[in-house]
Amino acid sequence: MDVMDRQSLKAVSSETRQDILKLLAKRPYTASELAKATGKHVTTMAEHVATLEKSGLVYKKESSNKWKYYALTAKGESIVKPERMWAIALSSLVGIIAGGFLLSGIYPRYAPSVPITEKAGEAAGAATDYSIDIAGMLGIALVALGIAGILYAAWKKLGK
């Protein structure tokens, strides 16, 4: 699902509609409650809500009384409440770090090593055996990537 399509971008381009989405993130509202909260006329509010409804960000929620409440759709929530996305991203980064630790050799290694032989020096004439553990290198890279991702996420979150 493409969250920010053209219609959604147009719908959230208005400051009033952004305010409506923020209010609806807390609880469902009627058009008159939204008008009162934003200081706009009810007919103006109805037009804004209709635009949000047309874009798929808001839906009309029928109630047992005569009032019609408006609430956020899943698409609307993903715009107003991106914290869920942060939780998913951070948990993925923690998983990457854990996988990196497993691969890098902090825990027992199960991956084979690739031996590489190089001459240590011309004068000594002795050959030294270097072994590159590909899984270990990948693990270290994953740990570094995960830590960098967490630091970037924290920087972006604290920067707001």
JOLINJO-V315679 format. One record per residue. N is the residue number from 1. RES is the residue in one small letter. D_FIRST is the distance of its C-alpha to the first C-alpha in Angstrom with 1 decimal. Layout:
N_RES_D_FIRST + N_RES_D_FIRST
This chain:
1_m_0.0 + 2_d_3.8 + 3_v_5.9 + 4_m_9.1 + 5_d_9.4 + 6_r_13.0 + 7_q_13.4 + 8_s_12.2 + 9_l_14.5 + 10_k_17.2 + 11_a_16.9 + 12_v_17.4 + 13_s_20.1 + 14_s_22.7 + 15_e_24.4 + 16_t_25.1 + 17_r_21.5 + 18_q_20.8 + 19_d_23.8 + 20_i_22.5 + 21_l_19.2 + 22_k_21.5 + 23_l_23.8 + 24_l_21.3 + 25_a_20.1 + 26_k_23.7 + 27_r_24.1 + 28_p_23.6 + 29_y_25.9 + 30_t_27.6 + 31_a_27.8 + 32_s_31.4 + 33_e_30.7 + 34_l_28.0 + 35_a_30.7 + 36_k_33.3 + 37_a_31.2 + 38_t_30.3 + 39_g_33.6 + 40_k_32.3 + 41_h_33.6 + 42_v_31.9 + 43_t_31.3 + 44_t_29.7 + 45_m_27.5 + 46_a_26.6 + 47_e_25.5 + 48_h_23.3 + 49_v_21.7 + 50_a_21.3 + 51_t_19.3 + 52_l_17.0 + 53_e_16.8 + 54_k_16.1 + 55_s_13.1 + 56_g_11.6 + 57_l_12.7 + 58_v_15.8 + 59_y_17.2 + 60_k_20.9 + 61_k_22.4 + 62_e_25.6 + 63_s_28.5 + 64_s_31.9 + 65_n_33.7 + 66_k_33.4 + 67_w_30.9 + 68_k_27.2 + 69_y_25.1 + 70_y_21.8 + 71_a_19.3 + 72_l_16.0 + 73_t_12.9 + 74_a_10.6 + 75_k_8.6 + 76_g_12.2 + 77_e_13.3 + 78_s_11.0 + 79_i_12.7 + 80_v_16.1 + 81_k_16.4 + 82_p_15.2 + 83_e_18.1 + 84_r_16.0 + 85_m_14.4 + 86_w_18.1 + 87_a_19.3 + 88_i_17.0 + 89_a_18.0 + 90_l_21.6 + 91_s_21.9 + 92_s_20.6 + 93_l_23.3 + 94_v_25.9 + 95_g_25.1 + 96_i_25.6 + 97_i_28.8 + 98_a_30.1 + 99_g_29.4 + 100_g_31.2 + 101_f_34.2 + 102_l_34.5 + 103_l_34.4 + 104_s_36.7 + 105_g_39.6 + 106_i_39.8 + 107_y_39.6 + 108_p_41.6 + 109_r_40.5 + 110_y_39.9 + 111_a_38.9 + 112_p_41.7 + 113_s_43.1 + 114_v_43.8 + 115_p_47.4 + 116_i_48.3 + 117_t_52.0 + 118_e_53.2 + 119_k_56.7 + 120_a_57.3 + 121_g_60.0 + 122_e_62.5 + 123_a_65.5 + 124_a_64.7 + 125_g_63.6 + 126_a_61.7 + 127_a_58.2 + 128_t_55.6 + 129_d_52.8 + 130_y_49.4 + 131_s_46.7 + 132_i_43.0 + 133_d_40.8 + 134_i_37.5 + 135_a_35.6 + 136_g_37.3 + 137_m_36.3 + 138_l_32.6 + 139_g_32.9 + 140_i_34.4 + 141_a_31.7 + 142_l_29.0 + 143_v_30.9 + 144_a_31.2 + 145_l_27.5 + 146_g_26.7 + 147_i_29.3 + 148_a_28.3 + 149_g_24.7 + 150_i_26.0 + 151_l_28.4 + 152_y_25.8 + 153_a_23.6 + 154_a_26.7 + 155_w_27.8 + 156_k_24.6 + 157_k_24.6 + 158_l_28.4 + 159_g_28.2 + 160_k_26.4
